[in-house]
């Protein structure tokens, strides 16, 4: 096991906000399971976005969206999830409290990982990113899959554990453990990250 100590921020940081979207479908019945406390975890993220902006840390927002003819779901509907986040549905839009600006980096994705079939790797190269901070949902699906791909692309990865939530408490906890297994010290809390963004000298807001 590696004992090499790593700083919270290694090189240039980027905050990646994963699939924090508008809410429940009009029917009020969710096609995706949510653990208790999911909404509360998502409500902590806007403070991180503000801290990143103030510290000159780039923010990338991801939006999961599927075509209405369902052609891009693939095998996603073979598991526990039903049809969800269709283009044009109110709940598919990014949550308004994130404060997304017209000139922000916003990437739409069709699959779980933020790397799969998107421009993320090109954008991260342009930003000269080294450390990726992940928030959003689900911990056990899109966050975990993105973490694994980032790890395999040799980024330093941090998951802000009080700003992610999963399909269940058990799945959430298991995913956090799996991410910590890949990179020791990956699990962090919002308060320490906000402080680190405040001390970061990477540029203006």
LUMGUNU-210191 format. One record per residue (C-alpha): residue number from 0; residue in three letters; x, y, z. Coordinates in nm, 3 decimals, decimal comma. Example, Ala and Ser with C-alpha at 12.3 -4.5 7.8 and 13.67 -1.06 7.14 Angstrom:
# residues 2
   num   residuo        xx        yy        zz
     0       ALA     1,230    -0,450     0,780
     1       SER     1,367    -0,106     0,714
# end
This chain:
# residues 205
   num   residuo        xx        yy        zz
     0       UNK     0,000     0,000     0,000
     1       UNK     0,133     0,344    -0,094
     2       UNK     0,221     0,574     0,195
     3       UNK     0,300     0,876    -0,022
     4       UNK     0,126     1,174     0,139
     5       UNK    -0,077     1,388    -0,098
     6       UNK    -0,198     1,743    -0,055
     7       UNK    -0,569     1,813    -0,076
     8       UNK    -0,497     2,011    -0,393
     9       UNK    -0,220     1,879    -0,615
    10       UNK    -0,143     2,120    -0,898
    11       UNK    -0,448     2,276    -1,062
    12       UNK    -0,793     2,188    -0,921
    13       UNK    -1,127     2,160    -1,100
    14       UNK    -1,469     2,117    -0,937
    15       UNK    -1,699     1,876    -1,123
    16       UNK    -2,069     1,902    -1,040
    17       UNK    -2,245     1,583    -1,148
    18       UNK    -2,615     1,563    -1,234
    19       UNK    -2,769     1,802    -0,983
    20       UNK    -3,089     1,858    -1,172
    21       UNK    -3,435     2,002    -1,135
    22       UNK    -3,608     1,742    -0,926
    23       UNK    -3,888     1,492    -0,951
    24       UNK    -4,084     1,427    -1,272
    25       UNK    -4,435     1,580    -1,302
    26       UNK    -4,595     1,255    -1,183
    27       UNK    -4,411     1,287    -0,852
    28       UNK    -4,294     0,926    -0,880
    29       UNK    -3,920     0,896    -0,928
    30       UNK    -3,779     0,637    -1,168
    31       UNK    -3,453     0,638    -0,971
    32       UNK    -3,403     0,539    -0,605
    33       UNK    -3,267     0,806    -0,369
    34       UNK    -3,117     0,750    -0,025
    35       UNK    -3,240     0,949     0,278
    36       UNK    -3,067     1,286     0,300
    37       UNK    -3,010     1,310    -0,075
    38       UNK    -3,162     1,657    -0,110
    39       UNK    -2,971     1,791     0,189
    40       UNK    -2,639     1,677     0,038
    41       UNK    -2,719     1,850    -0,291
    42       UNK    -2,813     2,169    -0,105
    43       UNK    -2,454     2,196     0,025
    44       UNK    -2,309     2,215    -0,326
    45       UNK    -2,389     2,581    -0,416
    46       UNK    -2,157     2,698    -0,136
    47       UNK    -1,878     2,494    -0,294
    48       UNK    -1,951     2,642    -0,636
    49       UNK    -1,930     2,993    -0,489
    50       UNK    -1,604     2,911    -0,310
    51       UNK    -1,457     2,770    -0,631
    52       UNK    -1,550     3,082    -0,826
    53       UNK    -1,403     3,308    -0,560
    54       UNK    -1,080     3,106    -0,552
    55       UNK    -1,035     3,091    -0,927
    56       UNK    -1,109     2,716    -0,943
    57       UNK    -1,282     2,615    -1,269
    58       UNK    -1,625     2,454    -1,235
    59       UNK    -1,770     2,203    -1,484
    60       UNK    -2,140     2,120    -1,462
    61       UNK    -2,274     1,791    -1,597
    62       UNK    -2,632     1,724    -1,701
    63       UNK    -2,759     1,375    -1,771
    64       UNK    -3,020     1,388    -2,046
    65       UNK    -3,174     1,121    -2,266
    66       UNK    -3,347     1,147    -2,602
    67       UNK    -3,720     1,105    -2,587
    68       UNK    -3,717     0,798    -2,814
    69       UNK    -3,495     0,627    -2,551
    70       UNK    -3,235     0,529    -2,814
    71       UNK    -2,941     0,629    -2,594
    72       UNK    -3,036     0,439    -2,276
    73       UNK    -2,863     0,119    -2,384
    74       UNK    -2,851    -0,136    -2,101
    75       UNK    -2,925     0,131    -1,837
    76       UNK    -3,286     0,018    -1,804
    77       UNK    -3,190    -0,342    -1,731
    78       UNK    -3,121    -0,258    -1,367
    79       UNK    -3,311    -0,076    -1,093
    80       UNK    -3,369     0,247    -1,287
    81       UNK    -3,670     0,331    -1,500
    82       UNK    -3,694     0,594    -1,774
    83       UNK    -3,565     0,924    -1,636
    84       UNK    -3,417     1,263    -1,727
    85       UNK    -3,565     1,297    -2,075
    86       UNK    -3,481     1,602    -2,284
    87       UNK    -3,748     1,868    -2,246
    88       UNK    -3,874     1,753    -1,905
    89       UNK    -3,854     2,020    -1,631
    90       UNK    -3,670     1,788    -1,395
    91       UNK    -3,390     1,738    -1,647
    92       UNK    -3,273     2,100    -1,624
    93       UNK    -2,986     2,183    -1,392
    94       UNK    -3,095     2,295    -1,046
    95       UNK    -3,139     2,672    -1,036
    96       UNK    -2,968     2,712    -0,698
    97       UNK    -2,636     2,610    -0,855
    98       UNK    -2,617     2,956    -1,011
    99       UNK    -2,504     2,833    -1,353
   100       UNK    -2,395     3,121    -1,574
   101       UNK    -2,422     3,159    -1,949
   102       UNK    -2,044     3,135    -1,988
   103       UNK    -1,999     2,832    -1,760
   104       UNK    -1,875     2,494    -1,876
   105       UNK    -2,186     2,276    -1,908
   106       UNK    -2,162     1,929    -2,062
   107       UNK    -2,454     1,702    -2,142
   108       UNK    -2,394     1,330    -2,104
   109       UNK    -2,589     1,021    -2,204
   110       UNK    -2,419     0,763    -1,982
   111       UNK    -2,297     0,738    -1,625
   112       UNK    -1,932     0,842    -1,645
   113       UNK    -1,860     1,207    -1,721
   114       UNK    -1,577     1,086    -1,945
   115       UNK    -1,783     0,849    -2,161
   116       UNK    -1,867     1,004    -2,499
   117       UNK    -1,812     1,364    -2,382
   118       UNK    -1,559     1,643    -2,432
   119       UNK    -1,442     1,630    -2,071
   120       UNK    -1,091     1,504    -2,139
   121       UNK    -1,030     1,779    -2,396
   122       UNK    -1,160     2,043    -2,155
   123       UNK    -0,949     1,915    -1,866
   124       UNK    -0,639     1,925    -2,085
   125       UNK    -0,719     2,284    -2,180
   126       UNK    -0,759     2,373    -1,813
   127       UNK    -0,436     2,186    -1,730
   128       UNK    -0,623     2,010    -1,451
   129       UNK    -0,448     1,789    -1,196
   130       UNK    -0,696     1,740    -0,910
   131       UNK    -1,066     1,674    -0,967
   132       UNK    -1,319     1,740    -0,690
   133       UNK    -1,644     1,548    -0,742
   134       UNK    -1,988     1,636    -0,603
   135       UNK    -2,342     1,537    -0,697
   136       UNK    -2,511     1,205    -0,757
   137       UNK    -2,541     0,920    -0,742
   138       UNK    -2,239     0,831    -0,529
   139       UNK    -2,260     0,466    -0,638
   140       UNK    -2,325     0,534    -1,006
   141       UNK    -2,223     0,851    -1,191
   142       UNK    -1,986     0,982    -0,923
   143       UNK    -1,814     0,646    -0,874
   144       UNK    -1,785     0,573    -1,247
   145       UNK    -1,643     0,921    -1,310
   146       UNK    -1,396     0,879    -1,023
   147       UNK    -1,273     0,547    -1,165
   148       UNK    -1,224     0,692    -1,513
   149       UNK    -1,046     0,998    -1,371
   150       UNK    -0,822     0,768    -1,166
   151       UNK    -0,734     0,569    -1,478
   152       UNK    -0,654     0,894    -1,659
   153       UNK    -0,407     0,967    -1,375
   154       UNK    -0,589     1,260    -1,215
   155       UNK    -0,579     1,313    -0,841
   156       UNK    -0,937     1,251    -0,730
   157       UNK    -1,130     1,385    -0,432
   158       UNK    -1,492     1,303    -0,352
   159       UNK    -1,661     1,549    -0,118
   160       UNK    -1,855     1,298     0,085
   161       UNK    -2,109     1,534     0,244
   162       UNK    -2,194     1,672    -0,104
   163       UNK    -2,267     1,338    -0,272
   164       UNK    -2,553     1,094    -0,215
   165       UNK    -2,646     0,756    -0,354
   166       UNK    -2,930     0,524    -0,442
   167       UNK    -2,921     0,385    -0,087
   168       UNK    -2,716     0,440     0,227
   169       UNK    -2,549     0,103     0,180
   170       UNK    -2,456     0,173    -0,182
   171       UNK    -2,337     0,524    -0,093
   172       UNK    -2,107     0,397     0,183
   173       UNK    -1,972     0,113    -0,032
   174       UNK    -1,893     0,350    -0,319
   175       UNK    -1,707     0,588    -0,088
   176       UNK    -1,503     0,298     0,045
   177       UNK    -1,425     0,183    -0,310
   178       UNK    -1,304     0,530    -0,409
   179       UNK    -1,086     0,558    -0,099
   180       UNK    -0,941     0,217    -0,190
   181       UNK    -0,824     0,358    -0,526
   182       UNK    -0,674     0,677    -0,383
   183       UNK    -0,593     0,711    -0,015
   184       UNK    -0,726     1,040     0,117
   185       UNK    -0,986     1,072    -0,158
   186       UNK    -1,274     1,119     0,087
   187       UNK    -1,301     1,483     0,194
   188       UNK    -1,557     1,715     0,351
   189       UNK    -1,702     2,038     0,219
   190       UNK    -1,568     2,260     0,496
   191       UNK    -1,203     2,171     0,436
   192       UNK    -1,243     2,200     0,058
   193       UNK    -1,405     2,544     0,087
   194       UNK    -1,111     2,652     0,304
   195       UNK    -0,865     2,511     0,049
   196       UNK    -1,038     2,689    -0,239
   197       UNK    -1,017     3,011    -0,039
   198       UNK    -0,644     2,967     0,003
   199       UNK    -0,584     2,862    -0,358
   200       UNK    -0,383     3,112    -0,560
   201       UNK    -0,485     3,000    -0,904
   202       UNK    -0,646     3,321    -1,023
   203       UNK    -0,942     3,553    -0,982
   204       UNK    -1,309     3,462    -0,961
# end
